[in-house]
Amino acid sequence: MAAYISREEKKIPINDPSGKWTDMTLLPEWEEEFYNVYTAKKHGKWVMLKALKKEYADDPKYQEMLEREFDTRYNLAHANIVMVNDYEQIPDIGMAIITDDVYGYSLRRLIDEKRLSPMILRRIETQLVDAIDYMQENHIIHHPITPDKIIFTEMTENLKLIDVGYDHKSSLTPQDTADDILAYGKILSEVLDNIPNASPRLRKIANKCIDPDPKRRYSSFSELYLAIERRSSSQLYIWLIAFICAMVGLLVWLTLGN
């Protein structure tokens, strides 16, 4: 059984004479406004499904929205974003986006059950920033990322974004970036609230991310990452200049020596 299944799981009877689809289970924990999310076996292999709720399933507007999300997600390839595999008609469910299954627990559940670890915090510092930065680079817009949309795999505690409703724009606005910075700051703040002796440095970073004035937040995820890694742009320039000077000095020394 997929380990992430909510305690509110609900088995769904499915009429599939071919036997291709079995063990269909509704996951209310992952429910969205227009969509239901399921876990199921396809030819005996666990996968996840995202399909329109019954009241929207026959509406061309929502059908197009689901298909557009599939087109966007299918082209994403990042280790910390759940991979999309297919888009097909499922008996009794309708058209659905099919993704890899994720074995693990949501960040929301880990917070609620007081099961956070230093490794989880480190994944938030690195893998989550990297995943959001990747979406920024590819001009992907999405619903706000929240703890219930972040899964940590059962064995390695690697972070996976499961489903935040993706779409593509020709370019992102400063507000799009500010919104992602804010969402990240809220997640980091809540994690720090639930970890004993939380790092003052990370608390300062989280507070800057959630500043009410977007202009006082980090301007990009690259800048945020530098802050997390205890570096700044000026420090990098200093190291780069020092390296260049050292190389020039070495070159001069070798030239004079000959």
Salt bridges, closest charged atoms under 4 A:
ASP23 OD1 - LYS11 NZ 3.60
GLU31 OE2 - LYS53 NZ 2.46
GLU32 OE2 - LYS50 NZ 3.27
GLU32 OE1 - HIS143 NE2 3.96
GLU64 OE2 - ARG68 NH1 3.96
GLU69 OE2 - LYS50 NZ 2.78
GLU69 OE2 - ARG73 NH1 3.25
ASP86 OD2 - LYS42 NZ 3.94
GLU88 OE1 - LYS20 NZ 2.82
GLU88 OE2 - LYS42 NZ 2.79
ASP112 OD1 - ARG108 NH1 3.57
GLU113 OE2 - ARG7 NH1 3.72
GLU113 OE2 - ARG109 NE 3.10
GLU113 OE1 - ARG115 NH1 2.98
GLU125 OE1 - ARG122 NH1 3.33
GLU125 OE1 - ARG201 NH2 3.95
ASP130 OD2 - HIS78 NE2 2.93
ASP163 OD1 - LYS50 NZ 3.04
ASP163 OD1 - ARG73 NH1 3.31
ASP167 OD2 - ARG68 NE 2.99
ASP176 OD2 - LYS169 NZ 2.98
ASP180 OD1 - HIS142 NE2 3.09
GLU190 OE2 - ARG108 NH1 2.71
ASP193 OD1 - ARG203 NH2 2.99
ASP211 OD2 - ARG216 NE 3.10
ASP213 OD2 - ARG216 NH1 3.62
GLU229 OE2 - ARG122 NH2 3.18
